[in-house]
Amino acid sequence: MSLLLNQHSNLCFRKPVLVRSSPHLSNGLSSLSLQTDSQTRVLLCADPCGGNRGIAMTMRKWERSIGSCGGWLPTLKDGVLRLREVNLNHETDRKRISLPPLVTLPHCQTQYVTNVAMSTSSPEEEDCVVAVKFLGPQLSFCRPAQSNSEWINIRMTDPCFFSSPVMLSKKNEMLRIAGSGGQLIGSWDLQNHSNNPKLQILRFQNLPKLSETKRELLESCYTSEHLVESITTSETFIVKLYMKTAEIDKGIPRKKTEAIMVFRLDEEGNAVYTQDIGDQSIFLTNCEAFCFPSSSSLSLGRPNFVKIVDVNEDRYFKLAKQKWDC
């Protein structure tokens, strides 16, 4: 089973596409949530390797926003990250906020973005943190509402973090990244800035017994790992996806998820496999992972599942019905 938990994910070295709120998506970041006026909110996922495909979902006005971007569209141009309010009410002017110019650390790059995370629903809130994970060693964050706002730049040294997305942990007030393969988590304190993260080795427990067929299937897959923090219980989960290339579409490989495993993490680094995450569900997008209670309209009252919202696939995995011995 250790082989299945240590496979490294493949990288996409193409320039990420920026997301726009028009019917045709091009040139932007891979995935984010769009908050509209009082009528609806939309989750939009754009193709991370190019193309004009996208997925939109809606939910009622009284529900919380789904993504860390909280209704703000990040764009990167000429070394400046800008946040634009996404509002489908065309009678209302959209706010635009330019963050401080990015500073590229030596032997790093700031043109290709892995993901953008935001700690609150608006960058205008005093305690809001915007974090940008670039492909490679650089991780940057700032507090845009503060008068002396500037980027705090971190240079990571362990290559296992170079292609992984960043998660903002509200519980620990840290930036957290799962290393490729899922064996290691690095955490950077938002208050005490340091290039050296707090490292935690994960110990995987309660692993399911696999049939020979299932084992061969998983060993033929490549993996990606997603950290997610519950907005209601503050529990932390790591979701491991096992994927294969389903087809080649105009020279671009399209992935299909063959299986998933969910592990509940504790403070000691124990990662316990579970098929029961309680009265909540996990959503995975190209940008970040989110964990919502079943009362959310996105969950449709159905708890204990993982939904993948991606240009390549849009599907549910019911955790309680997973079978590994057949």
PyMOL commands that set and color helices and strands:
alter all, ss='L'
color gray80, all
select helices_A, chain A and resi 159-161+212-219+319-321
alter helices_A, ss='H'
color red, helices_A
select strands_A, chain A and resi 31-35+41-46+54-59+72-77+80-85+96-98+113-118+130-134+138-142+152-155+167-169+174-178+184-189+198-201+203-205+222-229+236-249+252-265+270-273+280-284+289-293+305-309+314-318
alter strands_A, ss='S'
color yellow, strands_A
deselect
rebuild
show_as cartoon
